[in-house]
Amino acid sequence: MKSMSTDELRAMIEKGEPVQVLDIREPDEFKVFHIDHSINIPKLELPNRVRELANDRPVVVACKYGMKSDQVYLFLTEKYKMDNIYVLEGGIYDYAMDIDPTMPID
């Protein structure tokens, strides 16, 4: 399983490198806080919305703590044979703690 640290993701975003952050939480959670420029596709909706994912750049799967992202990683790499998928280490919680402490994590 490939993963990306919060620092690696921040560096990519700051440099303007192509990356797509896939937030798999529910829309009500996404509205409260999320990583800038991420897209929200809840985990259970993903099979019907997989076409919305980028094929030309890394896709970083993010959930609140990084645990549910593993299942999505396996789904995308095994079923859809996507090879540019990464799991955000520690999820959005660690991103908020390490990178953006203004995020209202509860």
C-alpha positions, 0 to 999 in steps of 0.5 A: 500500500502506498501512502503519503505523509501530511508534509509530502501532501502539503509540499505538493499543494504548495508547489502547485504539483498536480494532485487530487485529494479524495475526501471519503467522509460524509458531506456533513463532515466535509462541510465542517472542515476539509483540505483545500481543493479536495473533492468529496466522494463518500466511501459508499458512493465511490463505485458510482462516481469513480469516473470523477477521479483523476487518471493523470495525477496522484489521488490521495485518499483521505478520511478522518483518521486514515483507517477507512482510506485503506479499504478505498485504496484496495478497492481502487487498486484491485477493482479499477487497477489504478496505480496512482493511489495513495493513502494520507497517513493519519488522515485529515486529523493529522493534516490539521494537527501538522499542517493547518491547526485552524481546522475545527477538528473535534 
